[in-house]
Amino acid sequence: MTQHEKYMQRCIELAKLGAGNVSPNPMVGAVVVHEGNIIGEGYHQQYGQAHAEVNAINQVLTDFDNAAELLKNSTIYVSLEPCAHYGKTPPCADLVIKYHIPKVVVGCRDPFDQVNGKGIEKLQDAGIAVISGILEEECQWLNRRFFTRVQKQRPYIILKWAQTNDGFFAPNDKNQFWITGEESRRLVHKWRSEEDAILIGKNTVAIDNPQLNVRYWSGKSPKRVVIDRKLELSNQLHIYDQSVETLIFNEVKMDFDGKIKYIQLEDFERFVPQYILYQLYLQDIQSVIIEGGAHTLNTFIEANLWDEARIFTGKAELGQGVKAPYISGITTDELLSGHDRLKLLYNKPNN
């Protein structure tokens, strides 16, 4: 690993600390290096607040009396191209120029139209040396949710389900049946805390009355998204408890009731996944974890609208029931979660 890669790896580690708190912004980490030593580091901690470069430079300003002189002889590493436009905060490229930092090392370019090379160009026009493409694939992967939203105008989609050892999703009698153990349920709640929204269909709500929160993990609960075409679900169910913003896709009405938002789709026969994802994109939802039921999961699989799949297989067998979805993708890992098996897949490129 080269020196540039070592410091960029640290940027990536820092950026990950912002998971679940910065969407729809990307996760970004930055370190300031002076003569081989890190003298400042930071990451984007909260949407609407200071970016990684600001926090890293501010640490130098706080910790050193001669900060201005140190910065003039330092290199700043940042996992994503510094912004060049005014958004919730001023441009980070301007801050680097202000403190006369002579060299910037960038992990990958920002695909957002208002940046996309403009940050690098602004730095270079100011006489700053810019090196880009350090651990580029790792930096792009870190922000795959952000890249998907910007480039495909839809959220990043994660499919999650549990199936029995003999390949069934649920029993035929529509009774609740736990397939996975406590460790897997805790892991799912961790995943929920990292995504913007969780989506399920009407039947799953009716059978399980799920809370769709993170009670087995610390962090914020995602927004809830429910498909209830004819608005047949009881308003006494957990999804109507007003605890978090809940979007109900239906064909009956467009309305608001506290944190409940009814979104009407005029056509429930064709392109339903596409319409839903575009509406979520317009709501600044950057990632969605789809947890069921089988029909809902299959609908998105058939439309080839998914990016990751996380499939638990428990030890129980049903013999008969609702068949688990079938999916074809690139398997990247198979591991144990307590007594359950967990398989991770990614969709093939250009989906």
N, C-alpha and C positions, 0 to 999 in steps of 0.2 A: 504494500500500500504506500503510495507516494505521500508527501507532506500535504499536498492539496487535498488528496482523498481523505486523509486522516481528519483534517479540520472540517471537510464537508460531511463526513460521517457524524461528527459531533453536531453539526447543524441539523441533520436529519433526526438525531436523537432528541434534540431540543424541540424541534417542530412537532414531534409526536405528542408532546405534553399538552398541546392545544387541542387534541382530538375531542370532539363533542362540544367545543365551546366557540369555534370561530366561523362555522358555516354561516352564510355561503362563501365566506372568504376561504382561501387556501391555508393550510398549515405551513408555517415558515419558521426556520431557525436561522440565527446569525451568530457568528463569533468574530471578535476583533483580535488579531494576532500581531504582536510586536516582538520582533527579534526571536521568533520561535516560541513565544509564550502567549497563552490566551489571557488577555487583560480585560475582556468584556464579552458577555454572551447574553443572548435573549431570544425570546420566541414570541410569536403572536399569541396572546393569552386569551383574548376575548374579542368577539366581533364588535367593531366600532371603536375599539381602543388601539393603543399604540402597536405598530408593527414590529417585527423582530429586529430590524436594523435600529430602530429608535431605542428599544430596550437595551440592546447590546452597547450602543454608543453612550446611552445614559449611565450604564454601569461604569464605564470608563470615566465619565465626567464626575461621578460620585466618588469613585475610589482613589482617584489620582489628582494631586494638586497641579501637576504638569500635564493634564489630560490633553490639552490642545496640541502640545508639542509631540506627545506620544502618537496621537491620531495622525499627525502629518507624516509619520514614519511607520505606519501600520498597514496591514491588509485586512479588509473585511470580507469574510466568507458569508454567503447567503444561499440557501437552498433553492430559492426562486428569484428570478429577475426582480430587482427593486422597481417599485411602481414609479410611474412618471406623471401621474395625474392626481388631481384633487378628488378624493372620495370622502369617506368618513374622516380621513386624516390627510395631512399634507403629503406630497410625494417624498418617498424615501430617497430617491436619487438626489433630490435637492439637499437633503440632510448630509449625505455623503460628500457632496460638493462643498457644502458650507464648512465642513471640518477638514477639508483638503486631504482626505484620505487618498493616497496615491494609487492604490490598487484594489480592485474588486474581483473576487472569484465567485462565479455564479454556477449553481448546479444545473438549472434548466431555465429556458425562457418561459415567460408567462403567456399563455395563449389568449388571454383576455384582450379584446380589440384595442382598448385604451392603453394597453401596455405593449405586449407582443413585439419586443425589440426596441421600443421607444425608450425604455429605461436604460438599456445598454447604450443606445445611441446618445442619449443625453449625457451619460457619464463620459463617454469617449469624446464628445464635443467639448467637454470641460477639461480635457487633457488627462483623464484618468485611464489607467491601463485596465482593461477588462479581459478576464479569462473565463470562458464559459464551457459548459458541457462536462463538468467534473461530477462523476457519479450520476450522470444525466438520467439513466434508466431508473435508478433508485429514487431520484428526486421526483420523477414523473409518476412513478408507482405510488409514492407517498401521497400525492394529490390526485389520484385517479378519479376520485369523486368530483373534484373541482374541474378537472380536465374534461370529464364526461359531460358535465352540465354546460360548460362553455362551448365545447365542440359539437355536441349532439343535441343541445337544447332539450335535455331531459335529465332527470335524476339518475344517479348511479343505483343499479338495482341488485340487491342481494336476496336470493331465495333461500329460505330456511325451512326444513321440515324434519320430522322424525318418522321412521318407519320400523316396523317389526322385523325380526330376523327372517321372516318368510315374505317380506315385501309388501305389507299392508300399511295403509296410512291411518285407518280408523275402522272400528267395527261397523257393521251394517245397521245396527239398531240405533245409531246416532247418540249413544251414550258416551260420556267422557271416558277416555282410556289413556292413562299415562304410559308412555312407551319408554321415556328416558328417566335417568336418575337425577339426584340432587345436584351433582357436579355439572351435568349438562345444562340443567335449568339455570344454575348460577352463571354459567358461561353465556347463555342466551341473553340474560339480563345485562351482562357486561356489553355484549354486542349492541343491545338496544341503546345503551347510554352513548354509543359512538355514532349513531345515525340520527338523521333529522326526523324521520317518520317511520311508522310501522303500519303495514297495510294488511287487512284481512277481509274475507268475504262475509256475507250475511249469515251463512250457515254456521261458520265457526263462532260467531258472536252468539248466536242462538243456543248452540250446544254447550259451549264452554263458559260463556259470560266472562270473558277475560278482562283483566284490568289493564293489560298492555303497558305496564310501568316497569320500574327497575328496583322493585322492593328487595331483591336478592343481591343488589349491587349499589354502590354509591354513584351519584351522578344524576343528570337530568333525564326525565322521562321524555321519550320522543313524542312528536305529534302523532295522533291516531288517525288513520285513514280507513274508512269502511265503505264497502260497496253494498248498498241496500237499494236495489232498483226501485221497488214500490213502497219504500219506507214502511216495512212490515215489522221492524224490530220494536220491542217495548222500550219506552223511555225510562223504565226502571232499571235497565241494565247498566253495568259499570261504564260503558262507553259514553253514557249521558251524564256522568257525575260532575262534569264541569272542572275536573282537576287539571286537564291539559287541553290545548286546542285540538278539536276533533273535526275532521272533514268527512261529510257523508255524501258520497256520490249516488245520485238517484235520478229518476226521470220525472219527478213530481214537482219539485219546487227549488227555487234559489232563495235562500233566507239565512238569517243569523239568529242565534239564540244564545247569548253569552259567548262561551267558548266553542259552541257548536256551530259549524258553518255547513250549510246545505248547498252542494254544488250540483246543479242540474245538467244532465247530459241529454240532449234531444234525441240522440240515436244510440240505443243500447243494443243494436243488432250487429253493428260493424265497428271495427277499430276502437273498441272500448279501452284496451290497454293504452293505445296511443293517445286517446283523448285525456285519459286520467293522468298520464305522465306529463303531458303538456300543461295541464292545469297545475300540477304540482310544481313544475318548472316555473310557471308564472308566480307561484307562491314563494319563490326563493328556497324551495326544498331541494337540497343538493343530493340527498341519498335516502333510499327507502329500503327497509328490510321487509320482505313479504313472507308472512308466516302461515298463510293458509286461507281457506282450506284447499283440498286437492284440486277442485275445479278452478279456483282462482290461480293457483300455481300453474296449472296446465295451460290456462289462458295466456299467461305471460310467456311460458316456454314455447307455445305454438306460434306466438307472434315474434319469437326470437328477441324479446325485450328483457334481457337479463345480463348481468356482468359476472356475478359470482353465485355459486350454490354451495350451501353448507348443509350436509345431510347426515343426520344421526341415525344409526341403526342400533336398536336395543335388542336385548336377548329374548324378549317375549315373542310368542308366536300366536297368531289369531286363527290360522287355518282358512279363514274367509273374511271378507270385508271390503272396504274401499281400497283399491289398489293405489300404491304410492306412485307419484309422478315418475315418468321416465325422462331422463335428461342426458344429453351427450355434450361433453365438454372436455377440457384439458384438466386432468387430475393433477393437482400440485402437491397434495399431502393426504395421508391417511394416518390417523392417530387415535389414541384412546382418550375418552373423556369419562373418567370413572370406569363403569362397566360397559359403557356404550362405545361404539366405533363412530368416528367422525371422519367424513370424507369431504375434502375441499376441491371444488372445481371452478374453472374460469371459462367463460365463453371464448370461442375462437375469435381472433381479430376481425374487424370490419362488420361486426353485427349491427 
